[in-house]
Amino acid sequence: MLRQMIKINEEKCNGCGACATACHENAIALVNGKAKVLRDDYCDGLGDCLPVCPTAAITFEQRETVAYDKKAVLQHLAKRSSFQTSSCPGLHAQTIHPVNDTVPAHSVSELRQWPVQIKLMPITADYYNGAHLLIAADCTAYTYASFHHDFMKNRIAIIGCPKLDSIDYTEKLAEILRANDIQSVTIVRMEVPCCSGLSHAAVEALKTCGKSLPSNIFTISLKGKIIKD
């Protein structure tokens, strides 16, 4: 399927790196002094990189997603985690500690880290060490009333929607599982067919990460009930 993505003219590129900093999807990196798109499937086609390019080296084009250099991508993602904080405060990986107060337990947020979106999650972070990982479709938190208490509590939660993001999460999830001391994986999806993309990606990541990790899958109905585990 054809998608709108950016194209970089290497002859015009002066290697300033402004586009890599502006790209919130981790799609661009400097390679041998020139900006390159390392992951077509990470490019959202919105063009945040266009207005910051001083030499007009970036344009839009319609093309198929192409294969990528896996080794280069892993090196790029490792480097990106160290300077993302300077490009967007919302991407800064941080641990969140629970607030001890007198409010009812079900009123307390169980979020233990930031960010939470799969596309924005770093490959490595301190909060992954010894963590129980929750991989959830973003709709589940709105549908299942006790989502925080029953699923997020004592877990690192990452959410996404493969239909809206239009990407395969498998490799990103496998990289996270492979690079960190994850203890278990819980997968929560909706009963709707499009949500199978999330559970499939998580299961495939578990198969390819090179580790044997305990896992569970829960399916939430449109009425907010657990219908399968």
N, C-alpha and C positions, 0 to 999 in steps of 0.2 A: 504494500500500500504506500502510495506517495504521501510524504509529509512535508510541511514547510519547515526548513531548517536553515541555519546560517552557513555561509560559504566564506572562507577566508582566503584572500589573495596574498600569498606569501611574498610576492614581489613588492607589494605596497606595505606590508607589515614591517614596522620598525622595532618590534620586540619589546614595546613598553610594558606589556602585561596588564594594561588597563582593562582589557576585555575579560581576562581570566579572573580578575578581582570582581568585576561586575556580574559575572555569571554565577548565579545562585544554585545552579544545577550541577556544578562540578564537571561540566562538559569540556571546558577549554583549559589548556595548559601551554606553557612555553616549552618547546622542544627545539634544542639547538638554536635558541635565540629567535624562534618564530612561533607565533600562536598557531595552535592546531586544535581541531575538534577530536578529542580522544574517544568520546562516546556519542554517537549519533542518537542513541536511544535516551540519553540524558538531556539532549537539547529540547527545550520546550517550544522553540520556535517563536518566542515572544520578543526576542531581540533586545534584551537589556544591555547587551554588549555593543550594539550598533552606535548609540549616541556618544559613547566614551572613546571610540576609536579616533585618534587624531589624524589618521591618514586615509580614512574611508576605505579600509581594506576589507570590511565586512559587508556582505549583502545577503539577501534572502534567495533561496532557490527551492524548488520542489524536487525531492529525490527519495529513493528507497533508503531505508536504514541499512548500513553496511557493517561488515565484520570489524572487529577492533582488536588491538594488540593488548591481550590480557595482562601481560607483565607491565607494560607501560601504564595501564589503567591503575593497577594496584600501587605502583610507585607514586603516581599522581595523586591518588586519594590519600595516601599516607602524608604527602606534603601538604595537601589542601587543609587537613585537619589542624595544622599549626597556624595557618594564617586566615582561616575563615572568620575568626573573631574580629579582624580589622575591617572586613568587608560588609558584614551584616551582624548586628548584635543578636538577632534572632537565631543565628546559627551557632552561637557559642554553647558548646557542650558543658552542661553543669548538672551537679547532683542537687536534688531538692529533698530537704529533710521534712518529715511530718511535723505538723504543728500540734503541740500538746495543749489542749484546752478542754473545756467542759461541754462542748457541743456534742450531740449524738454521733455515734460512730459512723452512721451512714451519711452524715453531712460533711465528713472530712475528706478532702482530696487525697487520693492514694498515689498521685503522680510522684515518681521518684527521680525523674531526670528531664532534661530538655536538650534538644528538640524531641518531638515525638513522631513526626512524619518520616516514613521509610526513606523517601528521597533526600531528606535533610540529615538523617542520622549519620554520625561519623562511623568509620569502620572500627576504630578503636577508641575507647574512653575508659576512665577509671571505674565508672559505674557498671560496666559489663563484668568486672572481675567477681567471680563467684555468684553471678546473677541468675535468677530464674527469668526467662524471657517470655514476654507476652506479645504475640503477633496477632493483631486484630484488625478486622475491617472497620473503617471509621464509623459506619452506621450502627455498629453494635452498641456503642456507648450511649447512643440516643434511644435505642430500642429496649435494651435490657436495663431495668430500673436500678438494680444493685450492681452495676458493672464495676464501679470502683471497689466496692467491698468484696465482691465475689471473684473478680478476675485480676484487677490491678494491684491489689494489696500484696506487698512484698515481692513485686515483680517489676522488671524494667519493661515498660509498655511502648511498643512502636505500632503505628497505625498506617493504613493506606487503602487506596481503592484502585485496583488495576484497571478498571473501566475508565475512570476519570484521568488517571495518570498516563494511560496508554503505553505502559511499559511492563516488561517482565521483571519482577522483583527477585527472581531466583538467585542470580549471581551476587547481588548486593547482600542478600540474606546469608548466602553461603560464606561470603567473605567475613561477615560479622561473626558467624558461628565458628569459622576456622581460626580467626585471629584472637579470640577471647576465651576466657574460662567460663563458658556458659554451662550451667548445671542442668537445666531442663527447658523445654519449649512448650508453651501452651498456645494453641491456635484457636481463635474465635472468629467465626464467619457468620454471615446471614444466610438464610435459606434460599435466597434468590440465586438463579443460575450464574449470573455474572460474578458472584462472590467466590465461585470455585477457582477463579484465577489466583486469588490470594492463598487459599489453602494448598493449591497445587504447587505454587512457588515455594511455600514454606516446606512442604513435604520433600520436594526435589532438593531444596537447600540442605535439608537434614541428610539426604542420601549422598550428596556430593561433597559435604564439608569435611569428610574424613574422620568424623567422630561418631560414636554411638551415644546418642543423647535421648533420655526419656522424653516422650511427647504425648500430648493429648489434643484432640480436636473437638470443639464444641460448636454446635450450630444453633443459632437463635432464630426463632420464628418471627414473623411480622407482628405477632401479638406480644412479643417480648418474653417468650418462654424458651427454655432450653429443650430442643426436640431431639438432639442427638449428641452423643459424646463418645 
